[in-house]
Amino acid sequence: MTELMEIIQGRRSVRNYLNKAVTEETLNTILEALRWSPSWANSQCWEVVVVKDQETNKNSRPPCPQPTRPARPWSRHR
């Protein structure tokens, strides 16, 4: 249980990304993890778009808006 708590408490929400291509192996691992992740009533209601072309990426909408409010004090990493 301690190891699980360390993993949960050590997770991060990354918002700054490197301008570096993700390897095909890493991409496949991420997509496989998504495929096996639980969803409410097994609805699997997510949608994934993988863009590999820089030009297409420039013309697409931003992935997520920036948060409009600061994180709650209890959610900040210690």
Contacts in CASP RR format, 6 or more apart in sequence:
PFRMAT RR
TARGET T0000
AUTHOR 0000-0000-0000
METHOD contacts of the structure
MODEL  1
MTELMEIIQGRRSVRNYLNKAVTEETLNTILEALRWSPSWANSQCWEVVV
VKDQETNKNSRPPCPQPTRPARPWSRHR
9 77 0 8 1.000
10 77 0 8 1.000
12 77 0 8 1.000
15 66 0 8 1.000
21 52 0 8 1.000
22 30 0 8 1.000
27 50 0 8 1.000
31 48 0 8 1.000
31 50 0 8 1.000
34 46 0 8 1.000
34 48 0 8 1.000
39 45 0 8 1.000
39 46 0 8 1.000
51 57 0 8 1.000
51 60 0 8 1.000
END
